[in-house]
Amino acid sequence: MTSKPTPRLEFRAQQQVAMTPQLQQALKLLELPLPELQAYIEQELEKNPLLQREDGETVEPQEAAEAGEDGEESAGEPSPVDHSGDGDDWAEEDGFLEASISYASKGSGWDGEDDASGWEQQVAAEAPGLREHLLRQLQMDVPDAGIRLIAANLVDLLDDDGYCRESLEALSERLGCTLEETETALAAVQGCDPSGIGARDLKECLALQLKEQNRLDPAMQALLDRLDLLAKGDAAALKRASGLSDRDFADAVAEIKALDPRPGSRFTKSAAQAVIPDVFVRRLKNGDYHVELNTDQLPRLLIDKRYAETLSGRLQGREDKRFMAEHLQSARWLIRTLDERARRMLEVSLAIVNHQKTFLDHGVRHLRGLTLQEIADELNIHISTVSRIVTGKYAATPRGTIELRYFFSSSVGGQGEEVASEAVRYAIRDLVAAETHDRILSDEDLVVALKAEGIEAARRTVAKYREAMGIPSSYERRKLKKTSSI
């Protein structure tokens, strides 16, 4: 006779990262682009009566750290040396620059290690603007970091309709690259969705769309060469130029009129924001580079202790005192978090400049291979912290204003950290290998499946990777599955 198992009480120790609301907010502030951070600070100034803009003497760093006892707290810029001077506070080491930063201890207790959380899996409700839509594709499609950086600059030059009307020669000179490399980057932009994007004129825009549809034959090209006649409605002259029959001519003209002459206009204009640099990188007379934060774009925040004491003396009930304490704690936390954000921004920017000095000196062809993990290891911070800092943050350099993430090597946009392009190919291959005869994934299905794994990829990019790996289309794979099951 077997005995019944007796209940037992077991204790297990398990470590996990607790995502407190304050930590979530700190991470949010770290990844906010400068315009959104400005808006957030304005909201905090409106709703917290203890916060105010600095309007007098600058509070010293140590005084700010002890403001809970006998003074005011301040933020909006880091509390170390002033970097707006002529570079005297910078020391040269091993041919590179490092800032002599000295901070008061804040005791924030935040190191950015939050991988156990699903907080950053949240997806933005608004559709991406044209710029972000294109940059995501370029991150996936362009393995060469130098060409990708040129392409990102081209994207910034597109007008609202999606046309590139700037001089490629001028851009090549500014970035220190050849015209051929700039044309390669433009071809990468023009290979993105929507079709026709990056064209330099209407003729090229329509030609790109016809080429994608495999309809750019000599007759169509002849029609595009005489768009002036199409605009005038001179059908007879246009028909003679094309050499088409009446029926074919009517069909061809209808095809052209069905194309989109303004491929960029379908994206929301509200998503576009003016690019404001977070850091300035300037070349010194001795050939070194000076890095400073753009502190002018953020207000320096203070807590007025006199006002707080006056207000607290009038408080009577427990709820009033709790309200006062919560707002005081919130104000102190915001000031410390902004200081931490500024410190991290400066550290990461300095590390990037140290690694990419040859690019700043000589141009795109000297862009060094660099990964997020290298910077994370060098600064002893988590890779997700580096990813948040470089995404959506810009450096004004002698080579132009560049998003910090474009100083890094081949990668695609992931959720939380960068995902290697090769890993995306493996993911597509695994998804296709797991298909069954009654469940074949289209390219759109693959996009959704990749997104569930934290990988953002456009349909055209998925199709390009699939074809490069020799994987047939979903239609062909479905036929093969049916044949093999017979």
N, C-alpha and C positions, 0 to 999 in steps of 0.2 A: 504494500500500500504506500503510495507516494504522499509525502507530506506537502501541505500547501505552503507556498512561499510566505514568509512573514514580512510585513512592511518594515522598511528601514529608512532612517533619516540620514541623508547625505548632505555635506556642505562642499561647495565647489567655489574656488577663487577664480575670478575672470576679470581681465582688464578690458576696459573700453573707454573711448573718448566721449565725454559728456559735452554735448553742444548746448551750452547755456545761451539764453537770449542775448547776453552781452557779447559772447564770443561770435555768435552768428552776425550780430551787427558790426563787430570789428572786422570780420571777413568781408562783409558787404562794403564797408567803407574802403577797404584795401583795394577792392577790384573796381570801384566806381571810377569812371573817367572824370576828368576835371570839371566839365560843365555840370554833370550830375552831382558831383560832390558839392559844388557851389550851391546848387539848388537845395541840397539836403541841409547844408549849414544855415541857409536862409530860413528854412522851415524851423530848425531848432532855435534860432534866435527869436522867432515869432512866438513859439509856444513855451519857451523857458524864460521866465522873467529874471532869473539870476545870471543869464548869459548876456554879455554885451560886447560890442566891438571895442578894440583898444582905441582910445582917443587921446592918450597922453603919453607918459614916459613908458619905455619898454620895461617889462618886468624881467629881472634877471632869472636865469634858469633855476638856480637854487631856491630863489624866492617862490618861483612857480611850484617847485616840488613841495615846498612847505606851506603852500597857501591854505591848506586845511587848518593851519594853526594861527598864522598871523599875517596873511596877505592875500594877494589875488593870484589866480592861476591864469596862465596864458598859453595859447597855442596858435596853430595856423601856419607855423613854420617850425623847423627843428630848433632845439635849444642850444646847439653847439655854436662854434665860431660863425661869424657873418661871412658868407661866401660871395658877397656882392662886390668885393674889393678887387685888388689886382693880382690875387693868387699868392700872396705872402704866406697864407695859412696852409699851403700845400707843400708836401715834401715829395721829392723824387726817390723812388726805390725800384731798383732793377729796370730802369728805363721807363717805368710807368708812374702814374700819379696815384697817390692815396690821400684821402682827406684826414686831417688830424682832428677827428671828431671826439668830443668829450660830452657825455650826457649825464644828467642827474638821474639816479636810479628811480624808476617809476614803479617797479614791482607789478607790471601788468599781468604777468603769468601767462602770456600768449606766445606760442611759438609756431602757430599756423598749422600744426599737425592735426588734421580733422578728417582723415580719410574714412574713418568709421561712420561718418555722417552721410545721410542722403540729402543734406540740405542743398548742396550745389547741383543736385540733379534737376532742380526746378527749371522749367523751360519758360522763356519770356513769352508773354501773351501776344505781344505785338509782332507782326511780320518784320523781318529784317529789311533794312534799307538796301539800296542798290550796292553801296560800297561794301557793306558786310557780306552781302550775298556773293559778290565777286571774290572778296578776299578768302572766304571759306573754300571756294573752288580752287583758287590759286594755291592755297596751302596744300591741297590734295594733289593737284595736277602737276605742279612745278617742283621737281626734286632739287634743282640747283638754287642755292640760297641767294646767289647774286642776281640771277634772272628774276627770281621771285621778288626781290627788293625793288628792282626796276619796275616790274609789273605793278607792284603796290603803289609806286609813285604815279604810274600812268592812270591807275584807278582814281587816285586823288585829283587828277586833272580832267576827268570826264565831266561834261556838263549835264544838266538835268535830263536831257534827251538821250544821254549815253554816248555822245560823240567825243572823240579826242581831237581837239582843235589846236593843241599846243605843238610847238616845234620839237620834233624828236632830236634834232641836232643840239638844241639848247639843253634838253634834259640829259643827253649823253655827256655833254661837257660838264654839267653840274655834278653828276654822279661819278664822273671819271671812268666811263665805260665807252665802248665803241658803238657806232651807229648800228652795226650789225647786231650787237647784243640787245640794244633797245628795240630793234625791229623784231627780234625773237621774243622779247617780253610782250610786245604789242600783239604778236600772233597768239601768245598764250591768253591774253585778255580777250581777244576776239574769238577764241575757242570756248569761252565760257557761255553759260546760259544767262540772259536771253540771247538768242541768235541775233547777230547784227551789232552787238555791243562793241564799243571801241573803234568804230569806223571813223574815218576822217572826213567823210562827206556822204551825201545821200546815196550816190552811186555805189560806193564801197559797202554801205550798210545793207542795201538791197542785194548786192552780189554775195555777201556773206550768208544771207538767209537762203538764197537760191542754191548756193554751193552746199549748204548743209542738207538741203532737200534733194541733192544730186540733180538739179535742174539748170545749172549754169552752163548751158550749151552755147555754141557760137551765135545762134539766133537770139537767145536771151541777152547775151553780151552786147550784141548789136543794138538791141532795144535800150539797154542801160546806157550805152554810149550816146544816145540821143534822147535823154530824158527831157531836154528842152522842148522837143517836139511833142512829147507826151503831155507836158504841162500846158502847151498851147492848144492841144486837142487836134493837132495836124496829123490825122490818122493816115492820110494818103502818103505823106512824106515818110512817116515812121514805118509804114508797111513796106515801102520801097527799100528802106535802109535795112530791114530785117530779112527780106527775101522770102517771107512766109506766105502761105496761101491765106485766103480770107478767114477760113475756119481756124487754122492754127494761130493766125495773128490775133484773132479775138480771144482765144484761150490764153495766149501768152500775156496779153495786156491785162486780162482778168487776174492772172496769177500775180503779176507785179503789183496791181492795185490791192491785192489781198495781203501783201507784206506789210510789216510794221515799220514805218519810217522813223519812229521815235521809240526805240526799244527800252530806253531807260525811264520813260515817263510813267510806266505802269507801277513803279515802286513809289511808296509813300515818301513825300518830300519831308514830312515831319521827322522821319528817322534820321535825316542828315543833320549833322551838327558841325559847327565850326571847329576846326582843329586848333586846340590850345596846347602848346607844349607844356609838359610837366617839369621838364628839366632843360637847361641850356648848356650846350657843350661848345666852348669856343677855344680856338687855338691861341696859345701864348707866343710871344716873340721867340722863346727858346725852342719852340716846336712841340712842347707838351700841350696837354689839353686840360682846361679848367671846367669843372662841372658844378653847377649850382641849381638849386630848386627854384621853380617859378613861384616864389612866395607872394608876389604881388597879386596873384589871382585869387588868393584865399584870405579872408579877414583873420586878423589876430584876435582870438577870443579871450575874454577875461571873466572872472567871477568877482563881482564887487562885494567884498565882505562887509563893507559899511552898510550897503543896502540890505544884505542878508540879515545883519544884526538888527537893523531898524525894523525889518519885516517880522523877524522872529519875536521881537519884543511885544508885538501887537497880537500874536497868536494866542488863542485861548484853548480851544478844544483839541482833542487827540487827533482828529482827522486833519485839522489845519497844520499841526506839527508834522504829521506824516507826509502831507503834501509838500511841505517845505523841505523835509529831509530827502524825499525822493528826487526833487528837482535839483537839490544841491549835489546829490550823488551822481545824477545823470550829467550835470554840467561838468563835474570833475572827470567823469569817465570819458566824455566826448573830447575834452582837452587832451587827456593822456593818449587816447586812441589816435587823434590827429597827429600828435607828436610822433607816435610809433609809426604811423603810416609814412610820414615825411622821412623819418630815419631809414626805414626799409627802402623807400624810393631812392634815396641818395646812395645807399649802400649798393643796391643792385645796379643802378645807373653807372656808378663808378667802376664796378666790376666789368660791366659790358664794355665801357670805354677802354679799360685796360686791355681787354682781349681783342678789341676791334680797332686798335690804333692804326694799323696798317691800312684798313679801309678808309678811315678818316684822312689819312695822309695821301693815299694813292688811288682810291676809287673802288668800284664794285669788284673788279677782278682780284682784289686783295682781301675780300671779305673772308674772314677766318671761319672754319667749321666750329660751331659752338652749340652746346646743348643746355637745356634748362638744368639738367642734373649737375653739370659742371659748376654752374653758378651757385646752385643750392649747396653743393659740397664745399665750395670755397667759402661761403658765408655761414655755413653750418645752420641752414634753415631748410624747411621742407620744400620739395619741388612744387607743391601746389601753391605755396606762398609766392614763389618766383613766377609761376604761371599767371597768378592774379595780378601781379605788379606789372608785367610786361604787356598784358592784353589791354588795349585801349588807352595806353599811356604813350606819350610822344616825347621825343627829344629833338630840340632845334639844334642842328649841327651845321658845320660848314658845307655839308653835302645835302642840306635840305632838312625839312621836318619829317622825321621817320618814326614810325611806331616801333617801340622797343622789341616787339616779338620778331621783327624782320631782321634782327641781328643774329638770329638763331638758324640752325640748319634745317633740313627737310623735315617737315612735320605737318600734321593736319589738326584742325581744331577738335579737341576732345572736351569732355566734361570733367573739369578739375585739373587735368594736366594734358600735355601734348601727346598725341598718339602717332607713332611712326607710320609713314606711308606703307612700308612693307607689311606692318601688322594689319593694315586695312585689307591688303591683298589676301593675306592669310584668312582674315575673317570672312571675306566674300567666298573664298574657296571652300571653307568649312560649311558655310550656309548652303552652298550649292550641293556639296557632297551629302548633306543631310536631307535632301529633297526626296519625296516619295512620288510615285506615279500620279497620285491625285492631289499633290501639293507642290507645284512648280512655282518658284518665285520669279516674278517679273523684276525689272530693274527698280521699279517703284517700291515693290515689296522688299527688295534688298536695302533700299534707303531706310525704310521703316525699321527693319531688323537691325541695321547698323546703329541707328539712333537709339534703339533700346539697349545697345551695348555701350552707349556713351560716345558714339562716333558720328559727327555731323558730316554728311557727304551729299553733294548734288547728284541727281539722276544721271546727268551726262558724265560725271566723274566715275560713277559706279560702272556705267557702260564702257567707258574707256579702259578701266582697270580689268573688267571682265574680258573684253576683247583682247587686251594685251596678254592675258593669261591663256588665251585660246579656248575660253569657255563659250559655247554657243549661246544664242539667244534663248529666251524662255520658250518661244515657239518651237525652235529646233530641239531643245532638250525635252519638251513634252512629246514630240514625235519619237525621239529616241527611247524614252521611257515606255511608250506604248508598244514600240517594236520589240523591245527586250522582254516585255511581259507576255508576248504571244507565244 
